[in-house]
């Protein structure tokens, strides 16, 4: 249920990261304008508010992406859609790397809090509410949006940032799979506990959001069970991924792109035993990176001569 590029168009590329915008952003902008009514003296100011929300979300997602790269992960795409934004990040499978990649997004909003607070105080004390009421209302709205996004994102509900931070912290104690299981269960129970509030508000947007969270909690639970089975597969000694340092899985888990047969690339030196095809790189199941087999070899430690 996470957004994809389907129905999106590319806006620009920055720092090697492609930014896409889903067409439904514009539809939701019109719906929200009609739902909330006009709060400014002109529709132009509401458009500026929506564009500012777009920029805050974009900065948040770039925080995720650049932090992921700083720990050796991959981040090449950001998709902005009505429920916010998603930075497609693939940090190394270590709890510390995952935690930093997640925390960096809300940290952007934390940095913006004092800046926007100072701007809001300045406009209030400077009498802007009377002289330029639209600009004063816009700055106050931006301050509220950033603070609201920060608080909402830090709720310990998977797949919000707070829920993913909880997962990374649980990973340190219980392991990757079990930590994800616990985080998704907590997230699902939290949403179910808020059902009376959602029903009481009667806002259709809250129904969509609650459904989105529940579906992603279920998806995370299924992923956690798959990870648990994955973690029980034996590992191959003498080799380690050059990127994430994980030992490779043992068994006929690599599929030949020429004949379609499965084989253990570390037993056959990256040569398919069925058709003889030679492969220049070997993919890591943990981080997804592909490197030449020679880079996987852990140098033997030779004891010093006495």
Secondary structure, 3 states (H helix, E strand, C coil): CCCCCCCEEEEEEECCEEEEEECHHHHHHHHHHHHHCCCCCCHHHHHHHHHHHHHHHHHHHHHHHHHHHHCCCEEEEEEEECCEEEEEEECCCCHHHHHHHHHHHHHHHHHHHHHHHHHHHHHHHCCHHHHCHHHHHHHHHHHHHHHHHHHHHCCCCCCCHHHHHHHHHHHHHHCHHHHHHHHHHHHHHHHHHCHHHHHHHCCHHHHHHHHHHHHHHHHHHHHHHHHHHHHCCCECCCECCCCCCCCCECCCCEECCCCCCEECCCCCCCECCCCCCECCCEECCCCCCEECHHHHECCCCCCCCC
